[in-house]
Amino acid sequence: MRRLLLAAVAAVGLTSAARAADKPAELALVPPAAPIAVSVDAVKLKKNLTDLGAPVDKTIAKAKEEKKIDLENISRATVFVEVFPTAEVSALPTVVVTTKEATAKADLPKWLQSETEATVAGKKAIKAKEQVEKQDFFGTIIDDKTALLGTEPALTAVFKDGAKGTDLGKEFGKADLKHDVVAVVAMKPLLAKLKEQFGDLDKLIPPAAEQFWTAAKRLETISLTVDLAEDTLLTGVFKADNAEGADLVKESLQGGVALMSLALPQIKQGLGSQLPPEAKPLISVVEAIAKTSKFKVDGSTVIMTVARPKDFGK
């Protein structure tokens, strides 16, 4: 019996270690001030965009020829967005780039178009050739396949507090990344930043938007996934504070879709005159949201799905 117990404990330990090893490096690199994360599976997205007729190969070839950047070697890019910049919080996103091969160290200078060495938060870094939005941009190596890019304040904050766990980090850690694009929004810190920036928003929201604002205040997290090649093109998971909040969120979403349906002719006309030919499928996406959105409430969670248009990409 004792041997069986020891074996069981060992098995649990090995399983936990394996799960930890499977976790993406991004989980320890979430900027503490960021309420939004967008993660792109570059391999899946490239294939599916190519199948839809997008000139992805031309873009990749141009980057390789002009910048010596091999975009083909990027397997995933995750962007963390901070809002309302301060001296400690950057307006620029912080980006985690993962490569297919163990070439992050060789690729980083090419991405930044520079070999200028620097030190950020006590770690070796490369300083980008050009400033972005009048700010210096840096990149540092996390491991053989992972690089972290951002401003000095952002990278310093990540190395200091990135692994401590934030609302965004916890939700992003639960996300299934096996989609073309995954976006996660932590609503509590986002709403707190809005209040900090604008004060009492209840007094600023116009009557026509009160329903949406009331629902937004009941949300805890939003998760969105995009799957260009699947029957369900878009999936939104909206977690409210309780079942009553979920009902309010559902009503608000349905109201938003109804308004979109009413304005659909004008929206299509406007997009049709502004979008380049390769972006025309976006019109089909807008129409699909207006016509095929379905909603389901499960406890305190609202699930919204949008079907892939039959003529998508044609």
N, C-alpha and C positions, 0 to 999 in steps of 0.2 A: 504493500500500500504506500509506504514511504517513497519508494522508487517511482510509483505512478504519479504521486503528488509532485515530486521533483521534476519529472518529465513534463507534467502539465504546466508547471511554473516556467520551465525553460521554453516550452512551446509558445506560451503567451508572450514571454520576453522577446523571442525571435520575431514573432508576428508584429509586435509593437515597433521593434527596430526596423522591420521591413517597411511598415507603414510610414514611419518617420522618414526613411530614406526616399520614399516615393513622393513626399511632399515637395512642391516646387520651391526653389531658392527664394522666390519672391516673398514667401510668408515671413521671412526674417528681415525683409527689406522694405516694409511698408512705412512711408513717412508718417510720423505721428500726427501731423496736421492734415493729412489727406483724407477726405471723405468719399472719394470716387476712384475706382480702379477699372481699367479696360484692358483685357488680355486678349491677344490675337494669336491663334494657331496659324503661323505663317505658311506652313506646308499645306494644310487643308484649304485655307483661304485662297492661296495661289491656284491650286487645282480647280476649285469651284469657280473662281472668277475667270480663269482661262476657259473653262467649259461654257461659261456664259458669254464668251466673246470679248472679254476685256483684254487690252493689250499689255498684259502683265509681263510677258517675256521681253517685250521691247523696253519696258521700264528697267527690268533687271539687267539687260544687255547694256543699256545706256549708262547705268550706274557703274557697271564693271569697266566700261570703256573710258568714261570720263573721270570717275572718282576712284577707280581701282577697288570699289566696294563690291563684295560678293554677297548680294542679298539672298542668293540661293542657299547660303549656308546658315541663314537665320531660321531657327525652328519656332521660336516664340518671342513676342515682345509684349511686355506689360507696362502700361502707363498709369502712374498714380498722379491724380490731379488735385492740387491744392487751390483753394479759392480765397479771394480777398487777401492779397499779399501784404506782409509786414516786413520789418527788418529781418525777422527770423524765418518767415514763410515766403517761399518763392512763388511768383506767378507762373513760372515755367514748370512743366511736368517733370517728374522723376521717372526714368525709364529703366526697366530691367530687360536686358537682351540675352536670350539663350541661343547658342549655336548648336548645329547638328554635330559637328566635330569639335574636338578639343582645341579650338583655334581662337578663343576669345582674346587672349593676350596679343596675338598677331593681328587680329581684326580691329581692335579698339583704336589704334592710331589712324587706321583708314577711315573708320566711321567719323572720327573727329577731325580728319584731315590735318593731323598734327602729330609730332613726336615730342612736343614740349613737356618735359617732366615737371610734376608739381607734387605737393603734399596736401592732402585734405583730411582733416580729422586724424592726423598722424599716420595716414596710409598713403602709399604711392599712388599717384594718379597721372593722367594725361590731360593737359589743358587744351581745349578746342582751339583751332586756328582763329576762328571768328567768334565774336560775342553773339549771343542770342538775346534779342530785346534789351540790348545794352547791358547784359549780364554775362560774366564769364561762365563757361560751361565746362564741366569736367567729366572724366570717366575713370573708373577704377575696376580692377579685376576682383571678382568674388571667388571664382574657381575656374577650372580649365574651360568651362562652357558657359560661364555667366559673367556679364559685365553690368555695372551700375552706372548710369549717367544722370547728371543733374547739376544744379548750382552748388556752390560750397555750403551755404546754409542748409540746403535740403539734404545733402549727403552727410553733413555733420550730424543733423538730427536723426537720420536713419541709423548711423553707427552708434549713436548714443542711446536711442530709445526704440529703434525699429523692431526689436525682437520682444518688446515687453507686452505686445498685444493691445490693439485698439479695436473699436467697434468694426472698423473696416477690415482690419486684419483677421478678426474672428470670422466674419462673414465670407471674406475672400477665401479663407482656409476651408470653408465648407463647399465652395463652388465646384461644380463639375466642369473642368476645363476642356472636355472633349467636344467642343463646339468651334465653329469658325471664329466667333467673337463672343466674349463674355464680359458683361459690365456689371459692377456691383456698386451700389450707392448706400452708404451708411447715413440714414436720415437724421439721427439725433445730433451728431456733430455738424452736419450741414445746416440744420435749422438753427443750431446755436450760433454758427458763424453768421447766418443771415440776421439774427437778432442783434449780434454784436456790431454788425456793420450798419444796419438800418434802424435799430431800435424796435419799438412795438409795431410789428408788421400788421397786426390786427386792425390798426387804424389806417394803414396805407392800402390795404387790399380793396379794390373796387367791388361793388355789390355783385357784378356779373361773375367775379372770380371767387366769391366767398365759398361756394360749394367745394371747389378744388383745393382751396387753402385749408379749409376745415379737414378735408380728407388727408392732405399732406401732413398735417400736424399729428395725425394718428398713425402714420407710417413709422416703422423702425428700420426696415431695409427694403431695397429694391434690387432684384437681380434680373438681368436681361440676357438672353442668348439669341444668337443669329446662326442659322444653319441653311446656307444657300442651296444645298442639294437635297434637303429633306422635305417631306410633305408639310411639316410645320416649319414655316420660315422664321417666325419670331415667337419667343416665349418670354412672358414677363411674370415674375413671382413677386408679389407685393405683400410683405409681412407687416400686419398692423399690430397695435398694442393689445387688442382683444377681438372677440367675434363681432361686437358692435362696431368697432373701428373698421373691420374688414367689410362689413355691409356698406359703410359710408364710402370706403375706397372703391368698391365695386360700382356703386351708383355714380361716383365721380368719373370713373373710367368710361362707363357706358355713356354718360353725358358728353364727355369729350369726343368719343367716337361718333355720337349723333351729330355734334356740331361739325365734325370733319366731313361727315356724309353730306350735310347741307351745303358745305362750301367746296365740295369736291370738284365741280366744274371749274371754278375759279382757280383752285389750287393746281389742277392739271394744266390749265392754260398758262399759268404763271411759270410752273416748272418747265413746261415744254418750250417756252421761249428763252429760258435761262440756262438750261442744262446742256452740256455737250452731248453728242450722240452716244458716247460710251456710257453715259450716266442715265440714259433714258429709262433703264429698268427701275429706277427709283420711283418713277411715276406709277408703275405697276405695284410697287410696295405700298405706296400711299393709298392706292385704290383698294388693295387687299386689306389694309388696316380698317378702312372705312366700311368694307362690305363683308369681311369674313371673320372679324374678331369675335372670339367666344370667351366667356368668363365662367369661372367656377370658384366657389368659396369652400375652403376646407378649414374649419375652425377660425383661426385668426389670419389666415392666408388667402389671398386672391390670386388665382392663376389665370393669366390671359394668354390666349394663343391666336396666332394669325397664320392662315394657310398660305402655302407657296402658290403664287399665281401660275395658272396653267401656261400662260404665254411668257413666263419670266425669261428674260434674256433674248427673246425673239424680236 
